[in-house]
């Protein structure tokens, strides 16, 4: 047997999980060849070494640890193995908990929005037709130099300007009030049209639109009031912006206000 | 599920320990192997032997950890840092320790193929299936690993005792 055949046979026997040192043909060649003798002894040492290299047993809690990790992820692995949990595992747990906290946060914001809307609606209903405006004085805005526990003083209550209904106004019928509003519109529209850049045909169209006499009584009074308010706000804004003085204060307007100006 | 883990935990843990060389790393990799396997149990043909499939997953887990190790700096014990020659020489006389050292020097794929063949007793065809490489490649890897280990043992001078034992046969 040649050395090349010796090696080939040796590996074939190892592939077949047989012990080469038990093969008579190999031993015969090894007895005559020092190199092949060393090779035969080396593989025998390797096989002995592999057998003696014992793998340690997994911990007794291994099955339970796997089951726990399967259900809740690696963060609950017992202390003994906790140090071996990888960063990717921790991120996986974090990702799993994120959707629940997001849902809770969205629900909290939604509830807050609903509560705020309900509170505001309640305030508006309480106010009725009066215009309630809470104001905070400029001096109440805390400056950085103020101590952290400085409290805001209550804002002064602004007197609500409520128009007094005159005897002449009270005696008018809704038709008469509406007619006065229309007259005011007709008087002021050309002037406003010039300011706003309306053409004469636009003004005529607007006049025609408001000259509808088929409106019911229930619609005429609020419509007249809203027209009066709109007209005066428009006029006030234009006039005050030209004069650059104090802004007009919000207040309720009477029919007379629209007509008299 | 518990029965499956209980039955194969030894082989899976053993392969992980051989691949990684550290108890805690092996434990973590073996746990991850079973978690992955159990989550994909529905996709497996249970008519076939499940062990090669489990070992393939274990091999993948171990390779991932070895790649992570190679990317980041690793803590080494002080004894290894100072390179105490006397301790190393003494360990070199121990055949078991030398085989363990030799296994640690092998390429990852060579070591995995070698251990799957010699320790897990898988056939070449099964290993090729596990590692998803041709059977000829597996044979080459196992032979090269064996050759490297033999050379390592010869260099370390732990063969003489075996030579005498073989001669006595």
Interface residues (C-beta under 8 A of the other chain):
Chain A: X11 X14 X15 X17 X21 X22 X27 X30 X37 X38 X39 X40 X41 X42 X43 X44 X45 X46 X48 X49 X50 X52 X53 X55 X56 X57 X58 X59 X62 X63 X65 X66 X67 X69 X70 X74 X77 X80 X81 X83 X84 X85 X86 X89
Chain B: X1 X2 X5 X6 X9 X10 X13 X14 X17 X18 X23 X24 X25 X27 X28 X30 X31 X32 X34 X35 X38 X39 X65 X68 X95 X96 X98 X99 X100 X103 X118 X119 X121 X124 X139 X142 X143 X146 X149 X150 X153 X154 X158 X159 X160 X161 X162 X163 X165 X166 X169
